[in-house]
Amino acid sequence: MTAQLGGTVTPADGLTLTRVGYGAMQLAGPHVFGPPQDRARAVAVLRAVVDTGITHIDTADFYGPVVVNEIIREALHPYPEELRIVTKVGARRGADGSWMMSRHPEDLKAQVYDNLRNLGVDALDVVNLRLGDMDTPNEDAVADQFGALAELRERGLIRHLGLSAASAAQLDEARAIAPVVTVQNLYNLANRQDDALLARTAAMNIAFVPYFPLGGFTPLQSETLTKVASRLEASPQQVALAWLLRRSPNIALIPGTSSPDHLRENIAAASLDLPEDVVAELDAIGG
C-alpha cells in the first residue's frame, strides 16, 4: 500500500519527516488510558503506517501510560532505519487516568529514561517538552526544564529537541539553550491563534506540527467544511488536513486513528487538490 504523503519537511539540525505522519495516541484505551480493546488491530495499524512510507510517528510514554510505547515496540522493533519516533515529556497519569503536569527537571530526565526503555532504543529521535495544557497555555520560564533535556542531548540520549504548547517567548528561550526542530501546538481551520508563530517557525526552518486538526468547530463552520468536502468528494477531515498541508510548507501532520481504513483516508488527504476558490472559502472559517 503506497500513497503520496505530501513530501517531507526537513527542519534545521538535520531531521527529516514525512509531512503526513501518524499520531499514536488513539492506540490506547478510552480517554488514552489502559490497553486497547483490540491489541492485534493496533499492531496491524502501526505496521500499515510503516508500509505506506510514513517515517514520522508521534507518541508519549504517558499515553496509556506506557501502553502505546509498548505496542509500538511490539509492532515495529527493530525499527526501520528511516523511521523517526517523536515523543514528549512533561506529564504523567494518575491511577484514575487523570493528567498531571510533571516538569521538574529531574522527573523530565526520568521520563526520558522511561521512553528509552519502553520503546527499546538507545537514543530518542525527538523529545518535545510539553509546556502547558491544551486549554491553559502558560508563559512560564523554560530554561531549567529545557536545559535538563539539552543535557541529555549532549550525552547522546536525545537526537533532537522540540516544544509542545509553546509560546513565541518560550521558543526564544529554548533556542538560546539548544536547537529546536519542532513546535507542536493547537492549530487548525477554526483555531489560528498561532498564525504569527507558524510564520515565525517557517522563517526559522522549524517544523510546525498541529494537534487536534479538526477541533474547535461551531455548527456553522462544520456546515461550511461539510459542504466543501461534499463538492470535492472527500471527507471533512481530508479537506481539513489538505488545507493544513497547503497552509505552510513547514507544517507536518500527525492525524491519529486505530483503523486501517481511516489511516488510508488520512494519507489520501495529501493528494487532495484544493482550488483557489475553495481555499478562500475555507480561509473564511477562521476569519
JONOR-V108274 format. One record per backbone hydrogen bond with DSSP energy under -0.5 kcal/mol. CO is the residue of the C=O (numbers start at 1). NH is the residue of the N-H. E is the energy in kcal/mol with one decimal. If there is no record, write none. Layout:
CO | NH | E
CO | NH | E
//
This chain:
5 | 20 | -0.8
7 | 19 | -2.4
9 | 11 | -0.5
9 | 17 | -2.4
11 | 14 | -0.7
11 | 15 | -0.5
15 | 11 | -0.5
17 | 9 | -2.7
19 | 21 | -0.8
19 | 253 | -3.9
22 | 24 | -0.6
22 | 58 | -3.0
23 | 257 | -0.5
24 | 27 | -2.1
25 | 28 | -1.6
29 | 32 | -1.4
30 | 33 | -0.9
32 | 64 | -1.8
34 | 29 | -2.4
38 | 42 | -1.7
39 | 43 | -2.4
40 | 44 | -2.2
41 | 45 | -2.4
42 | 46 | -2.0
43 | 47 | -2.0
44 | 48 | -2.2
45 | 49 | -2.2
46 | 50 | -1.8
47 | 51 | -2.1
48 | 52 | -1.7
49 | 54 | -1.4
50 | 53 | -1.4
52 | 3 | -0.7
55 | 84 | -2.4
56 | 22 | -2.2
57 | 86 | -3.2
58 | 24 | -2.9
60 | 63 | -1.5
61 | 65 | -0.5
61 | 66 | -3.3
62 | 64 | -0.9
63 | 68 | -1.7
64 | 34 | -3.8
65 | 67 | -1.4
66 | 70 | -2.3
67 | 71 | -2.1
68 | 72 | -2.6
69 | 73 | -2.2
70 | 74 | -2.4
71 | 75 | -2.6
72 | 76 | -2.4
73 | 77 | -1.9
80 | 83 | -1.3
84 | 57 | -2.2
84 | 86 | -0.6
85 | 87 | -0.5
85 | 126 | -1.2
86 | 59 | -3.0
87 | 128 | -2.8
88 | 61 | -0.6
89 | 130 | -3.0
90 | 102 | -2.4
92 | 100 | -2.9
94 | 97 | -2.1
98 | 94 | -2.6
100 | 92 | -2.7
104 | 107 | -0.5
104 | 108 | -2.6
105 | 109 | -1.9
106 | 110 | -1.9
107 | 111 | -2.6
108 | 112 | -1.8
109 | 113 | -2.1
110 | 114 | -2.1
111 | 115 | -2.2
112 | 116 | -2.5
113 | 117 | -2.4
114 | 118 | -2.8
115 | 119 | -2.2
116 | 120 | -1.2
116 | 121 | -1.9
124 | 159 | -2.9
124 | 160 | -0.5
125 | 160 | -1.0
126 | 87 | -2.6
127 | 162 | -2.3
128 | 89 | -2.4
128 | 130 | -0.7
129 | 164 | -2.5
136 | 133 | -1.0
142 | 146 | -3.2
143 | 147 | -2.3
144 | 148 | -1.5
145 | 149 | -1.5
146 | 150 | -2.7
147 | 151 | -1.9
148 | 152 | -1.4
149 | 153 | -2.0
150 | 154 | -2.3
151 | 155 | -1.3
152 | 157 | -2.3
152 | 158 | -0.8
153 | 156 | -1.6
157 | 124 | -2.6
160 | 127 | -1.9
161 | 181 | -2.9
161 | 182 | -0.7
162 | 129 | -2.3
163 | 184 | -2.9
164 | 131 | -2.7
167 | 171 | -2.1
168 | 172 | -2.2
169 | 173 | -2.3
170 | 174 | -2.5
171 | 175 | -2.6
172 | 176 | -1.2
174 | 177 | -1.9
174 | 178 | -2.2
181 | 207 | -2.5
182 | 163 | -2.1
183 | 185 | -0.7
183 | 209 | -3.0
184 | 165 | -2.3
185 | 211 | -1.7
190 | 192 | -0.5
191 | 188 | -1.9
192 | 195 | -1.7
194 | 198 | -2.9
195 | 199 | -2.3
196 | 200 | -2.1
197 | 201 | -2.8
198 | 202 | -2.1
199 | 203 | -2.0
200 | 204 | -1.6
201 | 206 | -2.8
202 | 205 | -1.1
205 | 12 | -2.7
207 | 183 | -2.3
207 | 209 | -0.5
208 | 210 | -0.6
208 | 252 | -2.0
210 | 254 | -0.6
211 | 187 | -1.2
212 | 215 | -1.7
213 | 189 | -0.6
218 | 222 | -2.7
219 | 223 | -2.0
220 | 224 | -2.0
221 | 225 | -2.4
222 | 226 | -2.7
223 | 227 | -2.4
224 | 228 | -2.3
225 | 229 | -2.6
226 | 230 | -2.2
227 | 231 | -2.1
228 | 232 | -1.8
229 | 233 | -0.5
229 | 234 | -2.7
230 | 233 | -1.0
235 | 239 | -2.1
236 | 240 | -2.6
237 | 241 | -2.6
238 | 242 | -2.6
239 | 243 | -2.5
240 | 244 | -1.7
241 | 245 | -2.3
242 | 246 | -1.8
243 | 247 | -1.6
244 | 248 | -1.0
248 | 251 | -1.6
250 | 208 | -2.3
253 | 21 | -3.3
255 | 23 | -1.6
259 | 263 | -2.2
260 | 264 | -1.9
261 | 265 | -1.8
262 | 266 | -2.4
263 | 267 | -2.2
264 | 268 | -2.1
265 | 269 | -0.8
266 | 269 | -0.8
267 | 270 | -1.7
268 | 271 | -1.4
269 | 272 | -1.4
271 | 273 | -0.5
273 | 275 | -0.7
275 | 279 | -2.4
276 | 280 | -2.3
277 | 281 | -1.8
278 | 282 | -2.6
279 | 283 | -3.0
280 | 284 | -1.4
282 | 285 | -1.5
282 | 286 | -0.6
283 | 286 | -0.8
284 | 287 | -1.1
//
